[in-house]
Amino acid sequence: MNNIITFDDFNKVDLRVGTIIGINNFPEARKPAYQLTIDFGELGIKKTSAQITTLYKKEDLLNKQIVAVVNFPKKQIAKFMSECLILGAVNGKDVILLNTENKVKNGSVVS
């Protein structure tokens, strides 16, 4: 382990469950990616981009629940403003999205 954090550090990360409600291609991205629109319930709608085109087709992503960090500052990626960071396990060049086993309320806290 390179960076040990405290429990207080972990508590600063706001992890939430959201549902993907929109997917667009992102041709301006350096690596193949999608632009995603995600419903986080009471937190509202947030957008992000994700390099997940090798394992996921757009139709597979629609209405899929994911886990994301929602308290990062916005980040400009090409002509797109990313507002959250979806989480996935990196397996070689592929990213496998983290999600819940059962459907939960959008905006649910992950702890």
Secondary structure as the mmCIF struct_conf table of DSSP 4:
data_model
#
loop_
_struct_conf.conf_type_id
_struct_conf.id
_struct_conf.beg_label_comp_id
_struct_conf.beg_label_asym_id
_struct_conf.beg_label_seq_id
_struct_conf.end_label_comp_id
_struct_conf.end_label_asym_id
_struct_conf.end_label_seq_id
HELX_RH_AL_P HELX_RH_AL_P1 PHE A 7 ASN A 11
TURN_TY1_P TURN_TY1_P1 LYS A 12 LYS A 12
BEND BEND1 VAL A 13 VAL A 13
STRN STRN1 LEU A 15 ASN A 25
TURN_TY1_P TURN_TY1_P2 PRO A 27 GLU A 28
BEND BEND2 ALA A 29 LYS A 31
STRN STRN2 TYR A 34 ASP A 39
HELX_RH_3T_P HELX_RH_3T_P1 GLY A 41 LEU A 43
STRN STRN3 ILE A 45 ALA A 50
TURN_TY1_P TURN_TY1_P3 THR A 53 LEU A 55
HELX_RH_AL_P HELX_RH_AL_P2 LYS A 58 LEU A 61
TURN_TY1_P TURN_TY1_P4 LEU A 62 ASN A 63
STRN STRN4 GLN A 65 VAL A 69
BEND BEND3 PHE A 72 PHE A 72
HELX_LH_PP_P HELX_LH_PP_P1 PRO A 73 LYS A 74
STRN STRN5 LYS A 75 ILE A 77
TURN_TY1_P TURN_TY1_P5 ALA A 78 LYS A 79
STRN STRN6 PHE A 80 SER A 82
STRN STRN7 LEU A 85 ILE A 86
STRN STRN8 GLY A 88 ASN A 91
TURN_TY1_P TURN_TY1_P6 GLY A 92 LYS A 93
STRN STRN9 ASP A 94 LEU A 97
BEND BEND4 GLU A 101 ASN A 102
TURN_TY1_P TURN_TY1_P7 ASN A 106 GLY A 107
HELX_LH_PP_P HELX_LH_PP_P2 SER A 108 SER A 108
STRN STRN10 VAL A 109 VAL A 109
HELX_LH_PP_P HELX_LH_PP_P3 VAL A 110 VAL A 110
#
